[in-house]
Amino acid sequence: MNIHNTSTTPAVAVTQPVNHLLVKLASDVHVQSIVLASMAGAVNIPVTAEMRLGWDDENLTAPDLARALEDAGAAAIFVHGRTREQIAVPRGPVAAW
């Protein structure tokens, strides 16, 4: 068995649909604000959010998302200063710090 080939493992079969859902969630500011508002309304502790600048240089959603999450009740918002596309070398471009 090749332990480096994860394409046939049960974990991939379970996580692949979740990853597609997360991609959709990451690109939909409205849905993210609904999720955060639901969480904030369901608990008695501060709810925080962590986000990136956007998906790539052409899709920078941070300003709109930050406003939506604040309006939805986020107690704090933490921003990674890079896009999803800038995740890491060799998988993607280096972040422009």
N, CA, C and O atoms as CSV, one atom per row, in Angstrom:
chain,resi,resn,atom,element,x,y,z
A,1,MET,N,N,0.840,-1.189,0.000
A,1,MET,CA,C,0.000,0.000,0.000
A,1,MET,C,C,0.883,1.251,0.000
A,1,MET,O,O,1.835,1.353,0.774
A,2,ASN,N,N,0.560,2.175,-0.859
A,2,ASN,CA,C,1.296,3.430,-0.945
A,2,ASN,C,C,0.638,4.436,-0.004
A,2,ASN,O,O,-0.455,4.928,-0.285
A,3,ILE,N,N,1.294,4.740,1.103
A,3,ILE,CA,C,0.677,5.627,2.096
A,3,ILE,C,C,0.610,7.075,1.628
A,3,ILE,O,O,-0.104,7.884,2.221
A,4,HIS,N,N,1.348,7.411,0.565
A,4,HIS,CA,C,1.326,8.778,0.059
A,4,HIS,C,C,0.187,9.021,-0.919
A,4,HIS,O,O,-0.112,10.170,-1.242
A,5,ASN,N,N,-0.446,7.972,-1.391
A,5,ASN,CA,C,-1.575,8.109,-2.310
A,5,ASN,C,C,-2.861,8.067,-1.499
A,5,ASN,O,O,-3.371,6.989,-1.193
A,6,THR,N,N,-3.382,9.225,-1.153
A,6,THR,CA,C,-4.582,9.289,-0.312
A,6,THR,C,C,-5.866,9.326,-1.123
A,6,THR,O,O,-6.952,9.418,-0.550
A,7,SER,N,N,-5.765,9.256,-2.440
A,7,SER,CA,C,-6.965,9.386,-3.265
A,7,SER,C,C,-7.916,8.215,-3.108
A,7,SER,O,O,-9.075,8.315,-3.509
A,8,THR,N,N,-7.461,7.104,-2.536
A,8,THR,CA,C,-8.330,5.941,-2.392
A,8,THR,C,C,-8.693,5.659,-0.945
A,8,THR,O,O,-9.320,4.638,-0.664
A,9,THR,N,N,-8.324,6.520,-0.033
A,9,THR,CA,C,-8.596,6.268,1.379
A,9,THR,C,C,-10.022,6.660,1.735
A,9,THR,O,O,-10.615,7.521,1.086
A,10,PRO,N,N,-10.567,6.032,2.760
A,10,PRO,CA,C,-11.910,6.419,3.220
A,10,PRO,C,C,-11.995,7.876,3.639
A,10,PRO,O,O,-13.036,8.512,3.469
A,11,ALA,N,N,-10.902,8.416,4.189
A,11,ALA,CA,C,-10.920,9.814,4.629
A,11,ALA,C,C,-11.192,10.756,3.468
A,11,ALA,O,O,-11.909,11.744,3.631
A,12,VAL,N,N,-10.632,10.468,2.299
A,12,VAL,CA,C,-10.869,11.318,1.133
A,12,VAL,C,C,-12.323,11.240,0.711
A,12,VAL,O,O,-12.918,12.254,0.346
A,13,ALA,N,N,-12.904,10.047,0.756
A,13,ALA,CA,C,-14.311,9.888,0.384
A,13,ALA,C,C,-15.224,10.696,1.296
A,13,ALA,O,O,-16.269,11.180,0.861
A,14,VAL,N,N,-14.834,10.842,2.556
A,14,VAL,CA,C,-15.646,11.595,3.514
A,14,VAL,C,C,-15.378,13.093,3.403
A,14,VAL,O,O,-16.315,13.891,3.422
A,15,THR,N,N,-14.114,13.480,3.287
A,15,THR,CA,C,-13.777,14.899,3.335
A,15,THR,C,C,-13.960,15.624,2.016
A,15,THR,O,O,-14.142,16.842,2.019
A,16,GLN,N,N,-13.920,14.933,0.894
A,16,GLN,CA,C,-14.037,15.621,-0.396
A,16,GLN,C,C,-15.356,16.386,-0.523
A,16,GLN,O,O,-15.335,17.545,-0.938
A,17,PRO,N,N,-16.514,15.782,-0.181
A,17,PRO,CA,C,-17.753,16.578,-0.246
A,17,PRO,C,C,-17.743,17.761,0.722
A,17,PRO,O,O,-18.286,18.820,0.407
A,18,VAL,N,N,-17.135,17.594,1.884
A,18,VAL,CA,C,-17.046,18.686,2.856
A,18,VAL,C,C,-16.185,19.806,2.288
A,18,VAL,O,O,-16.518,20.980,2.447
A,19,ASN,N,N,-15.083,19.460,1.628
A,19,ASN,CA,C,-14.224,20.481,1.034
A,19,ASN,C,C,-14.966,21.293,-0.015
A,19,ASN,O,O,-14.783,22.508,-0.092
A,20,HIS,N,N,-15.802,20.647,-0.825
A,20,HIS,CA,C,-16.585,21.378,-1.821
A,20,HIS,C,C,-17.556,22.336,-1.139
A,20,HIS,O,O,-17.755,23.457,-1.608
A,21,LEU,N,N,-18.159,21.903,-0.041
A,21,LEU,CA,C,-19.056,22.770,0.717
A,21,LEU,C,C,-18.291,23.952,1.298
A,21,LEU,O,O,-18.790,25.078,1.278
A,22,LEU,N,N,-17.092,23.715,1.812
A,22,LEU,CA,C,-16.304,24.796,2.380
A,22,LEU,C,C,-15.880,25.807,1.330
A,22,LEU,O,O,-15.817,27.002,1.618
A,23,VAL,N,N,-15.589,25.354,0.119
A,23,VAL,CA,C,-15.259,26.281,-0.965
A,23,VAL,C,C,-16.459,27.175,-1.251
A,23,VAL,O,O,-16.303,28.384,-1.422
A,24,LYS,N,N,-17.652,26.592,-1.304
A,24,LYS,CA,C,-18.863,27.377,-1.534
A,24,LYS,C,C,-19.077,28.361,-0.387
A,24,LYS,O,O,-19.385,29.531,-0.613
A,25,LEU,N,N,-18.914,27.884,0.829
A,25,LEU,CA,C,-19.084,28.750,1.994
A,25,LEU,C,C,-18.079,29.892,1.983
A,25,LEU,O,O,-18.429,31.031,2.294
A,26,ALA,N,N,-16.831,29.596,1.627
A,26,ALA,CA,C,-15.782,30.620,1.627
A,26,ALA,C,C,-16.030,31.705,0.600
A,26,ALA,O,O,-15.487,32.802,0.726
A,27,SER,N,N,-16.830,31.431,-0.408
A,27,SER,CA,C,-17.054,32.428,-1.457
A,27,SER,C,C,-18.398,33.142,-1.314
A,27,SER,O,O,-18.751,33.956,-2.168
A,28,ASP,N,N,-19.144,32.858,-0.266
A,28,ASP,CA,C,-20.483,33.437,-0.105
A,28,ASP,C,C,-20.563,34.229,1.191
A,28,ASP,O,O,-20.772,33.659,2.262
A,29,VAL,N,N,-20.399,35.534,1.095
A,29,VAL,CA,C,-20.402,36.419,2.258
A,29,VAL,C,C,-21.724,36.324,3.019
A,29,VAL,O,O,-21.725,36.289,4.249
A,30,HIS,N,N,-22.834,36.284,2.311
A,30,HIS,CA,C,-24.154,36.231,2.953
A,30,HIS,C,C,-24.315,34.968,3.801
A,30,HIS,O,O,-24.779,35.037,4.939
A,31,VAL,N,N,-23.936,33.827,3.252
A,31,VAL,CA,C,-24.060,32.565,3.991
A,31,VAL,C,C,-23.155,32.588,5.224
A,31,VAL,O,O,-23.559,32.135,6.295
A,32,GLN,N,N,-21.944,33.108,5.081
A,32,GLN,CA,C,-21.036,33.178,6.227
A,32,GLN,C,C,-21.626,34.041,7.340
A,32,GLN,O,O,-21.500,33.702,8.517
A,33,SER,N,N,-22.259,35.136,6.985
A,33,SER,CA,C,-22.841,36.000,8.016
A,33,SER,C,C,-24.033,35.320,8.688
A,33,SER,O,O,-24.248,35.500,9.887
A,34,ILE,N,N,-24.800,34.551,7.940
A,34,ILE,CA,C,-25.921,33.802,8.528
A,34,ILE,C,C,-25.403,32.753,9.508
A,34,ILE,O,O,-25.954,32.594,10.597
A,35,VAL,N,N,-24.349,32.037,9.125
A,35,VAL,CA,C,-23.764,31.028,10.007
A,35,VAL,C,C,-23.271,31.675,11.294
A,35,VAL,O,O,-23.547,31.171,12.383
A,36,LEU,N,N,-22.549,32.782,11.184
A,36,LEU,CA,C,-22.029,33.440,12.374
A,36,LEU,C,C,-23.158,33.975,13.254
A,36,LEU,O,O,-23.104,33.843,14.477
A,37,ALA,N,N,-24.165,34.569,12.652
A,37,ALA,CA,C,-25.297,35.083,13.432
A,37,ALA,C,C,-26.007,33.948,14.162
A,37,ALA,O,O,-26.415,34.112,15.312
A,38,SER,N,N,-26.156,32.807,13.511
A,38,SER,CA,C,-26.788,31.651,14.150
A,38,SER,C,C,-25.957,31.166,15.333
A,38,SER,O,O,-26.499,30.851,16.393
A,39,MET,N,N,-24.649,31.107,15.148
A,39,MET,CA,C,-23.771,30.676,16.242
A,39,MET,C,C,-23.818,31.673,17.392
A,39,MET,O,O,-23.944,31.277,18.551
A,40,ALA,N,N,-23.717,32.963,17.083
A,40,ALA,CA,C,-23.716,33.987,18.131
A,40,ALA,C,C,-25.026,33.983,18.914
A,40,ALA,O,O,-25.035,34.238,20.118
A,41,GLY,N,N,-26.126,33.695,18.231
A,41,GLY,CA,C,-27.416,33.651,18.904
A,41,GLY,C,C,-27.645,32.404,19.725
A,41,GLY,O,O,-28.545,32.363,20.564
A,42,ALA,N,N,-26.829,31.377,19.486
A,42,ALA,CA,C,-27.040,30.099,20.160
A,42,ALA,C,C,-26.176,29.905,21.404
A,42,ALA,O,O,-26.422,28.988,22.188
A,43,VAL,N,N,-25.169,30.755,21.594
A,43,VAL,CA,C,-24.253,30.570,22.721
A,43,VAL,C,C,-24.146,31.851,23.544
A,43,VAL,O,O,-24.489,32.937,23.075
A,44,ASN,N,N,-23.672,31.707,24.756
A,44,ASN,CA,C,-23.510,32.853,25.654
A,44,ASN,C,C,-22.054,33.261,25.810
A,44,ASN,O,O,-21.658,33.799,26.845
A,45,ILE,N,N,-21.264,33.005,24.784
A,45,ILE,CA,C,-19.856,33.390,24.782
A,45,ILE,C,C,-19.577,34.157,23.495
A,45,ILE,O,O,-20.324,34.019,22.526
A,46,PRO,N,N,-18.525,34.957,23.466
A,46,PRO,CA,C,-18.210,35.687,22.235
A,46,PRO,C,C,-17.873,34.724,21.090
A,46,PRO,O,O,-17.203,33.711,21.292
A,47,VAL,N,N,-18.338,35.051,19.915
A,47,VAL,CA,C,-18.034,34.280,18.717
A,47,VAL,C,C,-17.101,35.124,17.857
A,47,VAL,O,O,-17.396,36.279,17.553
A,48,THR,N,N,-15.978,34.538,17.473
A,48,THR,CA,C,-14.999,35.240,16.658
A,48,THR,C,C,-14.924,34.606,15.275
A,48,THR,O,O,-15.428,33.504,15.055
A,49,ALA,N,N,-14.294,35.308,14.357
A,49,ALA,CA,C,-14.148,34.806,12.991
A,49,ALA,C,C,-12.702,34.980,12.549
A,49,ALA,O,O,-12.010,35.913,12.957
A,50,GLU,N,N,-12.274,34.062,11.709
A,50,GLU,CA,C,-10.947,34.125,11.120
A,50,GLU,C,C,-11.128,33.992,9.615
A,50,GLU,O,O,-11.868,33.125,9.150
A,51,MET,N,N,-10.454,34.850,8.853
A,51,MET,CA,C,-10.648,34.829,7.411
A,51,MET,C,C,-9.370,35.217,6.687
A,51,MET,O,O,-8.412,35.702,7.289
A,52,ARG,N,N,-9.383,34.993,5.384
A,52,ARG,CA,C,-8.280,35.433,4.535
A,52,ARG,C,C,-8.717,36.696,3.790
A,52,ARG,O,O,-9.869,37.121,3.888
A,53,LEU,N,N,-7.792,37.280,3.054
A,53,LEU,CA,C,-8.131,38.454,2.253
A,53,LEU,C,C,-9.161,38.135,1.186
A,53,LEU,O,O,-9.942,39.004,0.798
A,54,GLY,N,N,-9.172,36.921,0.718
A,54,GLY,CA,C,-10.101,36.475,-0.312
A,54,GLY,C,C,-9.600,35.187,-0.916
A,54,GLY,O,O,-8.669,34.567,-0.402
A,55,TRP,N,N,-10.226,34.782,-2.020
A,55,TRP,CA,C,-9.838,33.526,-2.656
A,55,TRP,C,C,-8.553,33.703,-3.473
A,55,TRP,O,O,-7.647,32.873,-3.404
A,56,ASP,N,N,-8.486,34.789,-4.246
A,56,ASP,CA,C,-7.304,35.100,-5.048
A,56,ASP,C,C,-7.272,36.604,-5.252
A,56,ASP,O,O,-8.117,37.322,-4.718
A,57,ASP,N,N,-6.305,37.089,-6.021
A,57,ASP,CA,C,-6.159,38.536,-6.200
A,57,ASP,C,C,-7.353,39.186,-6.888
A,57,ASP,O,O,-7.576,40.386,-6.729
A,58,GLU,N,N,-8.116,38.421,-7.643
A,58,GLU,CA,C,-9.296,38.970,-8.326
A,58,GLU,C,C,-10.556,38.884,-7.459
A,58,GLU,O,O,-11.580,39.475,-7.799
A,59,ASN,N,N,-10.487,38.157,-6.352
A,59,ASN,CA,C,-11.653,37.969,-5.486
A,59,ASN,C,C,-11.288,38.275,-4.037
A,59,ASN,O,O,-11.223,37.375,-3.199
A,60,LEU,N,N,-11.051,39.551,-3.752
A,60,LEU,CA,C,-10.706,39.996,-2.408
A,60,LEU,C,C,-11.987,40.383,-1.675
A,60,LEU,O,O,-12.543,41.456,-1.910
A,61,THR,N,N,-12.449,39.515,-0.799
A,61,THR,CA,C,-13.735,39.688,-0.126
A,61,THR,C,C,-13.607,40.235,1.290
A,61,THR,O,O,-14.624,40.471,1.942
A,62,ALA,N,N,-12.392,40.442,1.784
A,62,ALA,CA,C,-12.202,40.801,3.193
A,62,ALA,C,C,-13.001,42.022,3.648
A,62,ALA,O,O,-13.640,41.947,4.697
A,63,PRO,N,N,-13.002,43.137,2.927
A,63,PRO,CA,C,-13.758,44.295,3.432
A,63,PRO,C,C,-15.263,44.013,3.573
A,63,PRO,O,O,-15.868,44.339,4.594
A,64,ASP,N,N,-15.852,43.408,2.547
A,64,ASP,CA,C,-17.287,43.103,2.608
A,64,ASP,C,C,-17.590,42.057,3.670
A,64,ASP,O,O,-18.570,42.168,4.406
A,65,LEU,N,N,-16.736,41.036,3.741
A,65,LEU,CA,C,-16.963,39.973,4.720
A,65,LEU,C,C,-16.803,40.499,6.142
A,65,LEU,O,O,-17.599,40.154,7.016
A,66,ALA,N,N,-15.804,41.316,6.386
A,66,ALA,CA,C,-15.600,41.867,7.728
A,66,ALA,C,C,-16.810,42.682,8.178
A,66,ALA,O,O,-17.249,42.563,9.322
A,67,ARG,N,N,-17.348,43.506,7.282
A,67,ARG,CA,C,-18.550,44.290,7.625
A,67,ARG,C,C,-19.742,43.369,7.908
A,67,ARG,O,O,-20.486,43.586,8.865
A,68,ALA,N,N,-19.917,42.350,7.079
A,68,ALA,CA,C,-21.050,41.428,7.260
A,68,ALA,C,C,-20.923,40.646,8.564
A,68,ALA,O,O,-21.913,40.451,9.269
A,69,LEU,N,N,-19.714,40.197,8.887
A,69,LEU,CA,C,-19.521,39.444,10.127
A,69,LEU,C,C,-19.685,40.338,11.353
A,69,LEU,O,O,-20.214,39.902,12.376
A,70,GLU,N,N,-19.241,41.570,11.254
A,70,GLU,CA,C,-19.451,42.508,12.359
A,70,GLU,C,C,-20.951,42.740,12.575
A,70,GLU,O,O,-21.433,42.719,13.707
A,71,ASP,N,N,-21.672,42.958,11.489
A,71,ASP,CA,C,-23.121,43.152,11.584
A,71,ASP,C,C,-23.833,41.907,12.122
A,71,ASP,O,O,-24.883,42.007,12.757
A,72,ALA,N,N,-23.249,40.737,11.861
A,72,ALA,CA,C,-23.852,39.474,12.305
A,72,ALA,C,C,-23.551,39.165,13.770
A,72,ALA,O,O,-24.119,38.233,14.339
A,73,GLY,N,N,-22.662,39.946,14.377
A,73,GLY,CA,C,-22.402,39.765,15.796
A,73,GLY,C,C,-21.034,39.232,16.167
A,73,GLY,O,O,-20.842,38.800,17.304
A,74,ALA,N,N,-20.083,39.246,15.261
A,74,ALA,CA,C,-18.738,38.775,15.590
A,74,ALA,C,C,-18.124,39.658,16.670
A,74,ALA,O,O,-18.154,40.886,16.578
A,75,ALA,N,N,-17.567,39.018,17.691
A,75,ALA,CA,C,-16.911,39.762,18.767
A,75,ALA,C,C,-15.538,40.245,18.336
A,75,ALA,O,O,-15.061,41.274,18.816
A,76,ALA,N,N,-14.906,39.520,17.446
A,76,ALA,CA,C,-13.593,39.890,16.903
A,76,ALA,C,C,-13.419,39.198,15.560
A,76,ALA,O,O,-13.985,38.132,15.319
A,77,ILE,N,N,-12.638,39.808,14.698
A,77,ILE,CA,C,-12.359,39.242,13.378
A,77,ILE,C,C,-10.852,39.269,13.184
A,77,ILE,O,O,-10.209,40.307,13.343
A,78,PHE,N,N,-10.298,38.114,12.839
A,78,PHE,CA,C,-8.863,37.972,12.604
A,78,PHE,C,C,-8.653,37.728,11.116
A,78,PHE,O,O,-9.330,36.891,10.520
A,79,VAL,N,N,-7.712,38.459,10.514
A,79,VAL,CA,C,-7.497,38.370,9.068
A,79,VAL,C,C,-6.101,37.842,8.772
A,79,VAL,O,O,-5.106,38.417,9.212
A,80,HIS,N,N,-6.032,36.744,8.024
A,80,HIS,CA,C,-4.759,36.284,7.467
A,80,HIS,C,C,-4.426,37.243,6.334
A,80,HIS,O,O,-5.273,37.479,5.473
A,81,GLY,N,N,-3.259,37.786,6.308
A,81,GLY,CA,C,-2.891,38.765,5.293
A,81,GLY,C,C,-2.484,38.152,3.971
A,81,GLY,O,O,-1.488,38.559,3.373
A,82,ARG,N,N,-3.247,37.179,3.513
A,82,ARG,CA,C,-2.981,36.539,2.225
A,82,ARG,C,C,-4.273,35.956,1.686
A,82,ARG,O,O,-5.265,35.840,2.406
A,83,THR,N,N,-4.252,35.592,0.421
A,83,THR,CA,C,-5.415,34.944,-0.184
A,83,THR,C,C,-5.290,33.436,-0.037
A,83,THR,O,O,-4.243,32.927,0.362
A,84,ARG,N,N,-6.347,32.736,-0.357
A,84,ARG,CA,C,-6.320,31.268,-0.348
A,84,ARG,C,C,-5.321,30.753,-1.379
A,84,ARG,O,O,-4.633,29.759,-1.142
A,85,GLU,N,N,-5.244,31.421,-2.507
A,85,GLU,CA,C,-4.331,31.008,-3.567
A,85,GLU,C,C,-2.871,31.134,-3.140
A,85,GLU,O,O,-2.013,30.432,-3.676
A,86,GLN,N,N,-2.577,32.004,-2.195
A,86,GLN,CA,C,-1.210,32.225,-1.730
A,86,GLN,C,C,-0.838,31.297,-0.582
A,86,GLN,O,O,0.068,31.609,0.191
A,87,ILE,N,N,-1.514,30.172,-0.456
A,87,ILE,CA,C,-1.417,29.314,0.720
A,87,ILE,C,C,0.007,28.909,1.096
A,87,ILE,O,O,0.415,29.120,2.239
A,88,ALA,N,N,0.766,28.340,0.179
A,88,ALA,CA,C,2.123,27.907,0.511
A,88,ALA,C,C,2.852,27.447,-0.745
A,88,ALA,O,O,2.240,26.968,-1.700
A,89,VAL,N,N,4.132,27.600,-0.722
A,89,VAL,CA,C,4.988,27.057,-1.777
A,89,VAL,C,C,5.241,25.600,-1.404
A,89,VAL,O,O,5.477,25.362,-0.219
A,90,PRO,N,N,5.218,24.617,-2.269
A,90,PRO,CA,C,5.093,24.748,-3.719
A,90,PRO,C,C,3.658,24.673,-4.219
A,90,PRO,O,O,3.443,24.606,-5.429
A,91,ARG,N,N,2.668,24.683,-3.330
A,91,ARG,CA,C,1.283,24.536,-3.750
A,91,ARG,C,C,0.704,25.795,-4.359
A,91,ARG,O,O,-0.296,25.716,-5.072
A,92,GLY,N,N,1.277,26.928,-4.113
A,92,GLY,CA,C,0.718,28.163,-4.657
A,92,GLY,C,C,1.720,29.288,-4.583
A,92,GLY,O,O,2.831,29.103,-4.085
A,93,PRO,N,N,1.341,30.452,-5.072
A,93,PRO,CA,C,2.244,31.601,-5.041
A,93,PRO,C,C,2.548,32.035,-3.604
A,93,PRO,O,O,1.763,31.795,-2.687
A,94,VAL,N,N,3.671,32.658,-3.438
A,94,VAL,CA,C,4.062,33.176,-2.125
A,94,VAL,C,C,3.242,34.435,-1.836
A,94,VAL,O,O,2.988,35.245,-2.728
A,95,ALA,N,N,2.839,34.582,-0.586
A,95,ALA,CA,C,2.112,35.782,-0.188
A,95,ALA,C,C,3.000,37.007,-0.346
A,95,ALA,O,O,4.209,36.936,-0.125
A,96,ALA,N,N,2.407,38.118,-0.724
A,96,ALA,CA,C,3.135,39.370,-0.916
A,96,ALA,C,C,3.105,40.168,0.376
A,96,ALA,O,O,2.370,41.151,0.479
A,97,TRP,N,N,3.881,39.765,1.349
A,97,TRP,CA,C,3.886,40.430,2.644
A,97,TRP,C,C,4.381,41.806,2.494
A,97,TRP,O,O,4.464,42.543,3.476
